[in-house]
Amino acid sequence: MERSYFSADYHPTEIAEVSTLGLGKQSSGNVVVSKNKEFCAAIFCGDTKLVRRLIADETAFPTSDRNLSFKRAIQTNQVEIMKILLAPGCVDPASDNGIVLANAATNGTAEMLRLLLQDGRAHRGFESALLHAAKYGKTEAVKILLASQCVSAVGLKCTLRFAEEGGHAGVARVVRGYM
């Protein structure tokens, strides 16, 4: 059974080996690791050179699998990779109903979230990101999101409700401060 390159079975150094040694080819020439898996492995490992090369060669499809490349960069806190993906013409962070911003709010770092907000295109998923951050108790993300945009009274009430239902008193305090 083939292991997933993103499962707990693999250590990041093994993923780096997959992305750099032989490009995952067997002697018969059959590609074990597709170009997109290679691309995602490069993202996972923070291999900016390989990511740039695969994008330039047009052998990777950064928007495939509902922007999986963004999700991998967020999960592994690959800020430099995110900057590459945000370059004009590469990936649109607003696609897929702005789920990228919600992922950054719940799984990413403050730096990653700020980077997406500065880009401007990711604002489509703002409300979803704010609610997800409140639901999962991400106080810093809630602060960053609230400071970046004006939120309606209804949006603040929903955010407060999500925080309270999740038992996140710190998030609830922050939201009340904006009401």
RONU-351118 format. One record per residue: residue number from 1; residue in one letter; x, y, z of N, C-alpha, C in turn. Coordinates in Angstrom, 1 decimal, always signed. Layout:
num; residu; n_X; n_Y; n_Z; ca_X; ca_Y; ca_Z; c_X; c_Y; c_Z
NUM; A; X; Y; Z; X; Y; Z; X; Y; Z
...
REM end
This chain:
num; residu; n_X; n_Y; n_Z; ca_X; ca_Y; ca_Z; c_X; c_Y; c_Z
1; M; +0.8; -1.2; +0.0; +0.0; +0.0; +0.0; +0.9; +1.2; +0.0
2; E; +0.6; +2.2; -0.9; +1.4; +3.4; -1.0; +1.0; +4.3; +0.1
3; R; +2.0; +4.9; +0.8; +1.8; +5.9; +1.9; +1.5; +7.2; +1.3
4; S; +0.7; +8.0; +1.9; +0.5; +9.4; +1.6; +1.7; +10.2; +2.0
5; Y; +2.2; +11.2; +1.2; +3.3; +12.0; +1.6; +3.0; +13.0; +2.6
6; F; +1.7; +13.0; +3.0; +1.3; +14.0; +4.1; +0.8; +13.3; +5.3
7; S; +1.0; +12.0; +5.4; +0.5; +11.3; +6.5; +1.6; +11.3; +7.6
8; A; +1.2; +10.8; +8.8; +2.2; +10.8; +9.9; +3.3; +9.8; +9.7
9; D; +3.1; +8.9; +8.7; +4.1; +7.9; +8.4; +5.4; +8.5; +7.9
10; Y; +5.4; +9.7; +7.3; +6.6; +10.3; +6.8; +7.1; +11.4; +7.6
11; H; +8.3; +11.5; +7.7; +9.0; +12.6; +8.4; +9.4; +13.6; +7.3
12; P; +9.4; +14.9; +7.6; +9.7; +15.9; +6.6; +11.0; +15.7; +5.9
13; T; +12.0; +15.1; +6.5; +13.2; +14.8; +5.7; +13.0; +13.8; +4.6
14; E; +12.1; +12.8; +4.9; +11.8; +11.8; +3.9; +11.0; +12.5; +2.7
15; I; +10.2; +13.4; +3.0; +9.4; +14.1; +2.0; +10.4; +14.9; +1.1
16; A; +11.4; +15.5; +1.8; +12.4; +16.3; +1.0; +13.2; +15.3; +0.1
17; E; +13.5; +14.1; +0.5; +14.1; +13.2; -0.3; +13.3; +12.8; -1.5
18; V; +12.0; +12.7; -1.3; +11.1; +12.4; -2.4; +11.1; +13.5; -3.4
19; S; +11.1; +14.7; -2.9; +11.0; +15.9; -3.8; +12.3; +16.2; -4.5
20; T; +13.5; +15.7; -4.1; +14.7; +16.1; -4.7; +15.5; +14.9; -5.3
21; L; +15.3; +13.7; -4.8; +16.0; +12.6; -5.4; +15.3; +11.8; -6.4
22; G; +15.6; +11.9; -7.6; +15.0; +11.2; -8.7; +13.6; +11.6; -9.0
23; L; +13.1; +12.6; -8.4; +11.7; +13.1; -8.7; +10.7; +12.0; -8.6
24; G; +11.0; +11.0; -7.7; +10.0; +9.9; -7.5; +9.8; +8.9; -8.6
25; K; +10.8; +8.8; -9.5; +10.7; +7.9; -10.6; +11.3; +6.5; -10.3
26; Q; +10.6; +5.5; -10.7; +11.2; +4.1; -10.6; +12.0; +3.9; -11.9
27; S; +12.8; +2.8; -11.9; +13.7; +2.5; -13.0; +12.9; +2.3; -14.3
28; S; +11.6; +1.8; -14.2; +10.8; +1.6; -15.4; +10.3; +2.9; -16.0
29; G; +10.5; +4.0; -15.2; +10.0; +5.3; -15.8; +8.7; +5.7; -15.3
30; N; +7.9; +4.8; -14.6; +6.6; +5.2; -14.1; +6.8; +6.2; -13.0
31; V; +6.0; +7.2; -13.0; +6.2; +8.2; -12.0; +5.3; +7.8; -10.8
32; V; +6.0; +7.6; -9.7; +5.3; +7.2; -8.4; +4.6; +8.5; -7.8
33; V; +5.4; +9.6; -7.9; +4.9; +10.8; -7.3; +4.5; +11.7; -8.5
34; S; +3.2; +12.0; -8.6; +2.8; +12.9; -9.7; +3.4; +14.3; -9.5
35; K; +3.4; +15.1; -10.5; +4.0; +16.4; -10.4; +3.3; +17.2; -9.3
36; N; +2.0; +17.1; -9.1; +1.3; +17.8; -8.1; +1.7; +17.3; -6.7
37; K; +1.9; +16.0; -6.6; +2.4; +15.5; -5.3; +3.8; +16.0; -5.0
38; E; +4.6; +16.1; -6.1; +6.0; +16.6; -5.9; +5.9; +18.1; -5.6
39; F; +5.0; +18.8; -6.2; +4.8; +20.2; -5.9; +4.4; +20.4; -4.4
40; C; +3.4; +19.6; -4.0; +2.9; +19.7; -2.6; +4.0; +19.2; -1.6
41; A; +4.8; +18.3; -2.0; +6.0; +17.8; -1.1; +7.0; +19.0; -1.0
42; A; +7.2; +19.7; -2.1; +8.1; +20.8; -2.1; +7.6; +21.9; -1.2
43; I; +6.3; +22.1; -1.3; +5.7; +23.1; -0.4; +5.9; +22.7; +1.1
44; F; +5.5; +21.5; +1.3; +5.6; +20.9; +2.7; +7.0; +21.1; +3.3
45; C; +8.0; +20.9; +2.5; +9.4; +21.0; +2.9; +10.0; +22.4; +2.8
46; G; +9.2; +23.3; +2.3; +9.7; +24.7; +2.1; +10.8; +24.9; +1.1
47; D; +10.7; +24.0; +0.1; +11.7; +24.0; -1.0; +11.3; +25.1; -2.0
48; T; +11.7; +26.3; -1.8; +11.2; +27.5; -2.7; +11.8; +27.3; -4.1
49; K; +13.0; +26.8; -4.2; +13.6; +26.7; -5.6; +12.8; +25.7; -6.4
50; L; +12.4; +24.6; -5.8; +11.7; +23.6; -6.6; +10.2; +24.1; -6.8
51; V; +9.6; +24.8; -5.9; +8.3; +25.3; -6.2; +8.4; +26.3; -7.3
52; R; +9.3; +27.2; -7.3; +9.5; +28.2; -8.4; +9.7; +27.5; -9.8
53; R; +10.5; +26.4; -9.7; +10.9; +25.7; -11.0; +9.6; +25.0; -11.5
54; L; +8.9; +24.3; -10.7; +7.7; +23.6; -11.1; +6.6; +24.6; -11.7
55; I; +6.5; +25.7; -11.0; +5.5; +26.7; -11.5; +6.0; +27.3; -12.9
56; A; +7.3; +27.6; -13.0; +7.9; +28.2; -14.2; +7.8; +27.2; -15.4
57; D; +8.0; +25.9; -15.1; +8.0; +24.8; -16.1; +6.5; +24.5; -16.5
58; E; +5.6; +25.0; -15.7; +4.2; +24.7; -15.9; +3.9; +23.2; -15.8
59; T; +4.7; +22.6; -14.9; +4.4; +21.1; -14.7; +3.6; +20.9; -13.4
60; A; +3.5; +22.0; -12.6; +2.6; +21.9; -11.4; +1.4; +22.7; -11.6
61; F; +0.3; +22.3; -11.0; -0.9; +23.0; -11.1; -1.3; +23.5; -9.7
62; P; -0.9; +24.7; -9.4; -1.1; +25.3; -8.0; -2.5; +25.4; -7.6
63; T; -3.4; +25.5; -8.5; -4.8; +25.7; -8.2; -5.6; +24.3; -8.1
64; S; -4.9; +23.2; -8.4; -5.6; +21.9; -8.3; -6.0; +21.5; -6.9
65; D; -6.9; +20.6; -6.9; -7.4; +20.1; -5.6; -7.9; +21.2; -4.6
66; R; -8.7; +22.1; -5.2; -9.2; +23.2; -4.4; -8.1; +24.0; -3.6
67; N; -7.1; +24.4; -4.4; -6.0; +25.2; -3.8; -5.3; +24.4; -2.7
68; L; -5.0; +23.2; -2.9; -4.3; +22.4; -2.0; -2.9; +23.0; -1.6
69; S; -2.3; +23.6; -2.6; -1.0; +24.2; -2.4; -1.1; +25.3; -1.3
70; F; -2.1; +26.1; -1.3; -2.3; +27.1; -0.2; -2.4; +26.4; +1.2
71; K; -3.3; +25.4; +1.2; -3.5; +24.6; +2.4; -2.3; +24.0; +3.0
72; R; -1.4; +23.5; +2.1; -0.2; +22.9; +2.6; +0.8; +23.9; +3.1
73; A; +0.8; +25.1; +2.4; +1.7; +26.2; +2.9; +1.3; +26.7; +4.2
74; I; +0.0; +26.8; +4.5; -0.6; +27.2; +5.7; -0.3; +26.2; +6.8
75; Q; -0.6; +24.9; +6.6; -0.4; +23.9; +7.6; +1.1; +23.8; +8.0
76; T; +2.0; +24.1; +7.2; +3.4; +23.9; +7.5; +4.1; +25.3; +7.7
77; N; +3.3; +26.3; +7.8; +3.8; +27.7; +8.0; +4.9; +28.1; +7.1
78; Q; +4.7; +27.8; +5.8; +5.7; +28.2; +4.8; +5.4; +29.6; +4.2
79; V; +5.8; +30.6; +4.9; +5.5; +32.0; +4.5; +6.2; +32.3; +3.2
80; E; +7.4; +31.9; +3.0; +8.1; +32.2; +1.7; +7.3; +31.5; +0.5
81; I; +6.9; +30.3; +0.8; +6.1; +29.6; -0.3; +4.8; +30.4; -0.5
82; M; +4.1; +30.8; +0.5; +2.9; +31.6; +0.4; +3.1; +32.8; -0.5
83; K; +4.3; +33.5; -0.3; +4.6; +34.7; -1.1; +4.7; +34.3; -2.6
84; I; +5.3; +33.2; -2.9; +5.4; +32.7; -4.2; +4.0; +32.5; -4.8
85; L; +3.2; +31.8; -4.1; +1.8; +31.4; -4.5; +0.9; +32.7; -4.7
86; L; +1.2; +33.7; -3.9; +0.4; +34.9; -4.1; +0.8; +35.8; -5.2
87; A; +1.9; +35.5; -5.9; +2.4; +36.3; -7.0; +1.3; +36.3; -8.1
88; P; +1.2; +37.5; -8.8; +0.1; +37.6; -9.8; +0.1; +36.5; -10.8
89; G; -1.1; +36.0; -11.1; -1.2; +34.9; -12.1; -1.0; +33.5; -11.6
90; C; -0.6; +33.3; -10.3; -0.3; +32.0; -9.8; -1.6; +31.4; -9.2
91; V; -2.0; +31.8; -8.1; -3.1; +31.2; -7.4; -4.0; +32.4; -6.8
92; D; -5.3; +32.2; -6.9; -6.2; +33.2; -6.4; -6.7; +32.8; -5.0
93; P; -6.3; +33.5; -4.0; -6.7; +33.1; -2.6; -8.2; +33.3; -2.4
94; A; -8.9; +34.0; -3.3; -10.3; +34.2; -3.1; -11.1; +33.0; -3.7
95; S; -10.5; +32.2; -4.5; -11.2; +31.1; -5.1; -11.7; +30.1; -4.0
96; D; -12.6; +29.2; -4.3; -13.1; +28.2; -3.4; -13.8; +28.9; -2.2
97; N; -14.5; +30.0; -2.5; -15.2; +30.7; -1.5; -14.4; +31.3; -0.3
98; G; -13.1; +31.6; -0.7; -12.2; +32.2; +0.3; -11.8; +31.3; +1.5
99; I; -11.9; +30.0; +1.3; -11.5; +29.1; +2.3; -10.1; +29.2; +2.8
100; V; -9.2; +29.8; +1.9; -7.8; +29.9; +2.3; -7.7; +30.8; +3.5
101; L; -8.4; +31.9; +3.5; -8.3; +32.8; +4.7; -8.8; +32.1; +5.9
102; A; -9.9; +31.4; +5.8; -10.4; +30.6; +7.0; -9.4; +29.6; +7.5
103; N; -8.7; +28.9; +6.5; -7.6; +28.0; +6.9; -6.5; +28.7; +7.7
104; A; -6.1; +29.9; +7.2; -5.0; +30.6; +7.8; -5.5; +31.1; +9.2
105; A; -6.7; +31.5; +9.3; -7.2; +31.9; +10.6; -7.3; +30.8; +11.7
106; T; -7.5; +29.6; +11.3; -7.6; +28.5; +12.2; -6.3; +27.7; +12.3
107; N; -5.5; +27.6; +11.2; -4.4; +26.7; +11.2; -3.0; +27.4; +11.1
108; G; -3.1; +28.6; +10.6; -1.8; +29.3; +10.3; -1.3; +30.2; +11.4
109; T; -0.3; +31.0; +11.1; +0.3; +31.9; +12.1; -0.2; +33.3; +11.8
110; A; +0.0; +34.2; +12.7; -0.4; +35.6; +12.6; +0.3; +36.2; +11.3
111; E; +1.5; +35.8; +11.1; +2.2; +36.3; +9.9; +1.6; +35.9; +8.6
112; M; +1.2; +34.6; +8.6; +0.5; +34.1; +7.4; -0.8; +34.8; +7.2
113; L; -1.6; +35.0; +8.2; -2.9; +35.7; +8.1; -2.7; +37.1; +7.6
114; R; -1.7; +37.8; +8.2; -1.5; +39.2; +7.8; -1.1; +39.2; +6.3
115; L; -0.3; +38.3; +5.9; +0.2; +38.2; +4.5; -1.0; +38.1; +3.5
116; L; -1.9; +37.2; +3.9; -3.1; +37.1; +3.0; -4.0; +38.3; +3.0
117; L; -4.2; +38.9; +4.2; -5.0; +40.1; +4.3; -4.4; +41.3; +3.5
118; Q; -3.0; +41.4; +3.5; -2.4; +42.5; +2.8; -2.5; +42.3; +1.3
119; D; -2.6; +41.0; +0.9; -2.8; +40.8; -0.6; -4.1; +41.4; -1.1
120; G; -5.1; +41.4; -0.3; -6.4; +42.0; -0.7; -7.4; +41.1; -1.4
121; R; -6.9; +40.1; -2.2; -7.8; +39.3; -2.9; -8.5; +38.3; -1.9
122; A; -7.9; +38.0; -0.8; -8.4; +37.0; +0.1; -9.6; +37.5; +1.0
123; H; -9.9; +38.7; +0.9; -11.0; +39.2; +1.7; -12.4; +38.6; +1.5
124; R; -12.5; +37.9; +0.4; -13.8; +37.3; +0.1; -14.2; +36.3; +1.2
125; G; -13.3; +35.7; +1.8; -13.6; +34.7; +2.9; -13.5; +35.3; +4.3
126; F; -13.6; +36.6; +4.4; -13.3; +37.3; +5.7; -14.3; +36.8; +6.8
127; E; -15.6; +36.8; +6.5; -16.6; +36.5; +7.5; -16.4; +35.0; +8.0
128; S; -16.2; +34.1; +7.0; -16.0; +32.7; +7.3; -14.7; +32.6; +8.2
129; A; -13.6; +33.3; +7.8; -12.4; +33.3; +8.6; -12.6; +33.7; +10.0
130; L; -13.4; +34.8; +10.2; -13.6; +35.4; +11.5; -14.4; +34.4; +12.4
131; L; -15.4; +33.8; +11.8; -16.3; +32.8; +12.5; -15.5; +31.6; +12.9
132; H; -14.6; +31.1; +12.0; -13.8; +29.9; +12.2; -12.8; +30.2; +13.4
133; A; -12.2; +31.4; +13.3; -11.2; +31.7; +14.3; -11.9; +31.8; +15.7
134; A; -13.1; +32.4; +15.8; -13.8; +32.4; +17.0; -14.2; +31.1; +17.5
135; K; -14.7; +30.2; +16.6; -15.2; +28.9; +17.0; -14.1; +28.0; +17.6
136; Y; -12.8; +28.2; +17.0; -11.7; +27.4; +17.5; -10.8; +28.1; +18.5
137; G; -11.3; +29.2; +19.0; -10.5; +29.9; +20.0; -9.2; +30.6; +19.6
138; K; -9.1; +31.0; +18.4; -7.9; +31.6; +17.9; -7.9; +33.1; +18.2
139; T; -7.6; +33.5; +19.4; -7.7; +34.9; +19.8; -6.8; +35.8; +19.0
140; E; -5.6; +35.5; +18.7; -4.7; +36.4; +17.9; -5.3; +36.6; +16.5
141; A; -5.8; +35.5; +15.9; -6.4; +35.6; +14.6; -7.7; +36.5; +14.6
142; V; -8.5; +36.4; +15.6; -9.7; +37.2; +15.8; -9.2; +38.7; +15.9
143; K; -8.2; +39.0; +16.7; -7.7; +40.3; +16.8; -7.3; +40.9; +15.5
144; I; -6.5; +40.1; +14.7; -6.0; +40.6; +13.4; -7.1; +40.8; +12.4
145; L; -8.1; +39.9; +12.4; -9.2; +40.0; +11.5; -10.1; +41.3; +11.8
146; L; -10.4; +41.4; +13.1; -11.2; +42.6; +13.5; -10.5; +43.9; +13.2
147; A; -9.2; +43.9; +13.4; -8.5; +45.2; +13.2; -8.3; +45.5; +11.7
148; S; -8.5; +44.5; +10.8; -8.3; +44.7; +9.4; -9.5; +45.2; +8.7
149; Q; -10.7; +45.0; +9.2; -11.9; +45.4; +8.5; -13.0; +45.9; +9.5
150; C; -13.9; +46.6; +9.0; -15.1; +47.0; +9.7; -16.1; +45.9; +9.7
151; V; -16.5; +45.4; +10.8; -17.4; +44.3; +10.8; -18.8; +44.8; +11.3
152; S; -19.8; +44.3; +10.7; -21.2; +44.7; +11.0; -21.6; +44.3; +12.4
153; A; -22.6; +44.9; +13.0; -23.1; +44.5; +14.3; -23.5; +43.0; +14.3
154; V; -24.2; +42.6; +13.2; -24.6; +41.2; +13.1; -23.4; +40.3; +13.0
155; G; -22.4; +40.7; +12.3; -21.2; +39.8; +12.2; -20.5; +39.7; +13.6
156; L; -20.5; +40.8; +14.3; -19.9; +40.7; +15.7; -20.7; +39.8; +16.6
157; K; -22.0; +39.9; +16.5; -22.9; +39.1; +17.4; -22.7; +37.6; +17.0
158; C; -22.6; +37.3; +15.8; -22.4; +35.9; +15.4; -21.0; +35.4; +15.8
159; T; -20.0; +36.3; +15.7; -18.7; +35.9; +16.2; -18.7; +35.7; +17.7
160; L; -19.3; +36.6; +18.4; -19.4; +36.4; +19.8; -20.1; +35.1; +20.2
161; R; -21.2; +34.8; +19.5; -21.9; +33.6; +19.8; -21.0; +32.3; +19.6
162; F; -20.3; +32.3; +18.5; -19.4; +31.2; +18.2; -18.3; +31.1; +19.3
163; A; -17.8; +32.2; +19.7; -16.8; +32.1; +20.8; -17.3; +31.6; +22.1
164; E; -18.5; +32.1; +22.4; -19.1; +31.7; +23.7; -19.5; +30.2; +23.6
165; E; -20.1; +29.8; +22.5; -20.5; +28.4; +22.4; -19.3; +27.5; +22.5
166; G; -18.2; +28.0; +22.0; -17.0; +27.1; +22.0; -16.2; +27.2; +23.4
167; G; -16.7; +28.1; +24.3; -16.1; +28.2; +25.6; -14.8; +29.0; +25.5
168; H; -14.7; +29.9; +24.6; -13.5; +30.7; +24.4; -13.6; +32.1; +25.0
169; A; -13.5; +32.2; +26.3; -13.7; +33.5; +27.0; -12.8; +34.6; +26.5
170; G; -11.5; +34.3; +26.1; -10.6; +35.3; +25.6; -11.0; +35.9; +24.3
171; V; -11.5; +35.0; +23.4; -12.0; +35.5; +22.2; -13.3; +36.3; +22.4
172; A; -14.1; +35.9; +23.2; -15.4; +36.6; +23.5; -15.0; +38.0; +24.1
173; R; -14.0; +38.2; +24.9; -13.6; +39.5; +25.4; -13.1; +40.4; +24.3
174; V; -12.4; +39.8; +23.4; -11.9; +40.6; +22.3; -13.0; +41.1; +21.4
175; V; -14.0; +40.2; +21.1; -15.1; +40.6; +20.3; -16.0; +41.7; +21.0
176; R; -16.2; +41.5; +22.3; -17.0; +42.5; +23.0; -16.3; +43.9; +23.0
177; G; -15.0; +43.9; +22.9; -14.2; +45.2; +22.8; -14.5; +45.9; +21.5
178; Y; -15.0; +45.2; +20.5; -15.3; +45.8; +19.2; -16.7; +46.2; +19.1
179; M; -17.6; +45.8; +20.0; -19.0; +46.1; +19.9; -19.3; +47.4; +20.5
REM end
